[in-house]
């Protein structure tokens, strides 16, 4: 599989925009966003905060760094309208979140660390808590649309992501079917052991 992070248009700085083709998230496009979802990404767990355009919080909790959980969150938020996902790190530990968000049809952007630190100084509270950081990121995307930098995969990468994520779904379904067959076989041979294994 190709390195997805390397194919994203802005892994370490402001995004490059193909001539004649606008980036999907610009200051003008923010009028079409209904939900601003910020992720403070981590190796095993992210913290997410999602705000509606009027500032109401509709999500604020940790979630595992796993495709099913991310996909479920983006799908749920998508029922409220067009979603912008903003991360604090677009590559490395943030790659899966970016990949799933793009594949789920969300617009995706990242907030540079310097902007994040300056904004955090303007918000009440002390310490670097995940809840505070994600609120700062989401609120910045909602009220200061010029700060986040868009992340966009080209069409070939989108097609590859769709194929890979679809393959993951097939593998998960195969694993479930295999587990069910083994449990059925174990029940017929040794019901008590199957109950112990759960």
TORNUDO-22225 format. One line per 8 residues: their letters; for each residue x, y, z of C-alpha. Coordinates in nm, 3 decimals. Example, Ala and Ser with C-alpha at 12.3 -4.5 7.8 and 13.67 -1.06 7.14 Angstrom:
<recs>
AS	1.230:-0.450:0.780 | 1.367:-0.106:0.714
</recs>
This chain:
<recs>
XXXXXXXX	0.000:0.000:0.000 | 0.122:0.348:-0.082 | 0.214:0.578:0.207 | -0.113:0.768:0.242 | 0.041:1.043:0.453 | 0.289:1.120:0.178 | 0.006:1.160:-0.073 | -0.187:1.411:0.136
XXXXXXXX	-0.136:1.758:0.004 | -0.022:1.920:0.326 | 0.156:1.685:0.568 | 0.381:1.952:0.718 | 0.281:2.297:0.604 | 0.025:2.504:0.416 | -0.145:2.298:0.147 | -0.042:2.320:-0.214
XXXXXXXX	-0.336:2.392:-0.439 | -0.345:2.256:-0.790 | -0.380:2.544:-1.043 | -0.740:2.584:-1.146 | -0.861:2.365:-0.861 | -0.954:2.512:-0.525 | -0.886:2.334:-0.200 | -1.210:2.191:-0.055
XXXXXXXX	-1.189:2.403:0.262 | -1.139:2.777:0.227 | -1.272:3.077:0.414 | -1.556:3.101:0.160 | -1.648:2.734:0.193 | -1.695:2.752:0.569 | -2.043:2.891:0.520 | -2.145:2.541:0.407
XXXXXXXX	-2.008:2.362:0.716 | -2.264:2.255:0.977 | -2.047:2.057:1.221 | -1.691:2.138:1.329 | -1.521:1.829:1.472 | -1.177:1.864:1.631 | -0.952:1.569:1.711 | -0.655:1.584:1.946
XXXXXXXX	-0.493:1.273:1.806 | -0.305:1.016:2.012 | -0.132:0.687:1.947 | -0.411:0.469:2.086 | -0.685:0.718:2.180 | -0.806:1.049:2.038 | -1.013:1.312:2.212 | -1.291:1.457:2.000
XXXXXXXX	-1.504:1.767:2.034 | -1.773:1.862:1.785 | -1.954:2.196:1.771 | -2.251:2.304:1.565 | -2.237:2.633:1.378 | -2.416:2.807:1.666 | -2.150:2.684:1.912 | -2.347:2.405:2.078
XXXXXXXX	-2.142:2.098:2.172 | -2.272:1.772:2.024 | -1.974:1.547:2.103 | -1.698:1.567:2.365 | -1.525:1.248:2.473 | -1.228:1.019:2.407 | -1.251:0.755:2.136 | -1.015:0.474:2.032
XXXXXXXX	-0.784:0.525:1.735 | -0.968:0.263:1.533 | -1.144:0.274:1.198 | -1.486:0.147:1.316 | -1.506:0.404:1.597 | -1.393:0.691:1.376 | -1.627:0.592:1.095 | -1.919:0.566:1.338
XXXXXXXX	-1.848:0.913:1.477 | -1.820:1.077:1.135 | -2.137:0.903:1.016 | -2.327:1.017:1.325 | -2.210:1.377:1.287 | -2.287:1.365:0.915 | -2.656:1.323:0.996 | -2.647:1.681:1.129
XXXXXXXX	-2.508:1.824:0.805 | -2.176:1.889:0.633 | -1.880:1.800:0.858 | -1.536:1.957:0.884 | -1.280:1.746:1.073 | -0.981:1.939:1.208 | -0.679:1.757:1.351 | -0.372:1.882:1.534
XXXXXXXX	-0.145:1.636:1.349 | -0.229:1.534:0.993 | 0.041:1.266:0.956 | 0.187:0.985:1.168 | -0.063:0.911:1.449 | -0.324:1.131:1.279 | -0.313:0.952:0.943 | -0.590:0.703:1.018
XXXXXXXX	-0.828:0.975:1.139 | -0.759:1.183:0.828 | -0.797:0.880:0.601 | -1.130:0.770:0.748 | -1.264:1.127:0.751 | -1.184:1.173:0.382 | -1.332:0.834:0.295 | -1.646:0.926:0.495
XXXXXXXX	-1.698:1.237:0.281 | -1.591:1.491:0.543 | -1.388:1.800:0.466 | -1.057:1.778:0.654 | -0.813:2.041:0.779 | -0.541:2.083:1.037 | -0.454:2.363:1.276 | -0.079:2.440:1.297
XXXXXXXX	0.077:2.412:1.642 | 0.174:2.780:1.664 | -0.183:2.891:1.595 | -0.307:2.638:1.847 | -0.079:2.767:2.122 | -0.173:3.130:2.057 | -0.543:3.049:2.067 | -0.507:2.843:2.384
XXXXXXXX	-0.361:3.150:2.557 | -0.685:3.336:2.482 | -0.909:3.076:2.643 | -0.967:3.049:3.018 | -0.817:2.764:3.215 | -0.470:2.632:3.277 | -0.287:2.320:3.170 | -0.297:2.127:2.846
XXXXXXXX	-0.604:1.906:2.874 | -0.739:1.718:2.574 | -1.088:1.856:2.630 | -0.965:2.215:2.633 | -0.740:2.164:2.330 | -1.010:2.009:2.115 | -1.258:2.281:2.209 | -1.002:2.545:2.109
XXXXXXXX	-0.945:2.373:1.773 | -1.315:2.328:1.697 | -1.402:2.682:1.801 | -1.118:2.822:1.590 | -1.246:2.636:1.284 | -1.595:2.771:1.353 | -1.505:3.135:1.420 | -1.166:3.187:1.247
XXXXXXXX	-1.196:3.002:0.916 | -0.872:3.147:0.777 | -0.656:2.959:1.031 | -0.699:2.587:0.947 | -0.516:2.449:0.643 | -0.710:2.211:0.422 | -0.608:1.853:0.358 | -0.710:1.698:0.031
XXXXXXXX	-0.627:1.367:-0.131 | -0.629:1.347:-0.509 | -0.877:1.122:-0.684 | -0.636:0.830:-0.719 | -0.571:0.834:-0.344 | -0.945:0.855:-0.272 | -1.000:0.547:-0.488 | -0.719:0.363:-0.310
XXXXXXXX	-0.856:0.457:0.032 | -1.202:0.335:-0.064 | -1.058:0.003:-0.179 | -0.842:-0.043:0.133 | -1.118:0.049:0.377 | -1.358:-0.178:0.191 | -1.105:-0.461:0.219 | -1.084:-0.397:0.594
XXXXXXXX	-1.462:-0.431:0.617 | -1.446:-0.765:0.432 | -1.175:-0.892:0.668 | -1.380:-0.790:0.972 | -1.686:-0.972:0.836 | -1.478:-1.282:0.762 | -1.338:-1.277:1.116 | -1.691:-1.255:1.260
XXXXXXXX	-1.813:-1.545:1.045 | -1.513:-1.758:1.144 | -1.565:-1.680:1.513 | -1.932:-1.772:1.490 | -1.851:-2.103:1.318 | -1.593:-2.191:1.583 | -1.836:-2.106:1.863 | -2.105:-2.319:1.700
XXXXXXXX	-1.864:-2.610:1.667 | -1.745:-2.571:2.026 | -2.105:-2.558:2.152 | -2.181:-2.888:1.982 | -1.870:-3.053:2.127 | -1.825:-2.895:2.470 | -2.104:-2.650:2.569 | -1.961:-2.585:2.914
XXXXXX	-1.625:-2.477:2.771 | -1.796:-2.248:2.521 | -1.982:-2.079:2.807 | -1.654:-2.029:2.997 | -1.485:-1.877:2.692 | -1.785:-1.648:2.645
</recs>
